[in-house]
């Protein structure tokens, strides 16, 4: 079941995200990675993205391409993708820690000075 709750102030948004079964990024056109995806993962909420979401799709493909649903077949594909995401045990918070901005900055710096 989906509940539409309307606007939520960002100070309490993590509370809502933590109780979610899954975060869905239903983009129908290209966009960047989007911090909301990383925020959901940091709270250990499973994420699924559309195959039209651009940067988010590329990022999730490195984790598990089964977390990407086909936008053209959204009714069936999204349902199956959500079921899959909720059925696997994965620590998303550990995955997103690899993308900490301090670690990333250090990695880029080390690559540049080689």
N, C-alpha and C positions, 0 to 999 in steps of 0.2 A: 504494500500500500504506500501511496505517496501522500505526504501532507505538505500543502503549500502554506507557509506561515507568514509570508510577506517580509517586509523589511525587518532586519535584526541588527541592532547596534553592534559594531565590531568589538566592543568590550565584552559582550556575552556570546559572541559568535562561536568561539571554541567549545562552549558548553553544548550548543546545538550540534556542532560537528561531531563531537565525541560520542553522542548517542545515535548517530546515523549508522545504518547498516552498510551503506556504500555511498561514495560520492560519484555522481555522473556528470561528465563534461560533454553535453550534447551538441557541441559546435557543429554548425552546418557549413562553415566557411573557415578558411585558414586564419589562425591566430597564433600568437606566441605561446610559450610554455604556460604562463599564467601561474602566479604565486598561489592561487587557491588550491591548485593541485598539490603543490609541495606542503601547504598548510594541512591539507587533509591527510597526507601521508605522514606528516610529523605527528599527527594525533592518532596514527595507526588505523586510519579508516581506509578500507579498500577503495580503489579508484578504478573507474572505467571511462574510456574516452571514445569519441567517434573517430572513424577513419577519415574524417574531414577536418580534424582539429589541428593540423599542422604540427607545430612544435610539441604539443602535448602527445600527439600520436608517436612522433619520433622518440620522445623520451620514454614513453611506456613500452614501446617495441623492444627496447633494451632490457626491460624487466620481464615482460611476458606478453607476447602478442595476442594471447587469448583475452586480454583485458581491453581489447579494441573491438568495438562493434561496428557493423556495416550500417551507415546512415540510410542507404537506399532501402534497406530491409529492417528498418528500426523496430518494428513491432516484435518480430521474432528474435532478431539478433541482439537487441538490447536486453531482452528478458533472459536469454541464454547466457549472455556475458555477465549480467548481474548474478545469476545463479552460480556461475563459475567463480566469480570474485569472492562471493560469500562462502563458498565451499572449501577454499584453500586456506591453509594456515601460513601466513607470511607476515613478517615483522616489517611493515612499511616504514616505521619510524627509523629503523636501522639503515634502510636503503637511502632515505632522504638525508641522513647525516653525512653521507659521502659528498653531498652537494652544499655543505656548509660554506658560506662565502669566504671565510678565513682560509679554510683548506683549499678552496678553489683558487683563491688569489695566490696562495703559496705555490700551488702546482703550476699555475701559469707563469709566475715569476721564475721558478726553477727551470721551466722549459725555455724561457727567453734568454736566460744567462748561460745556457749550455754552449 
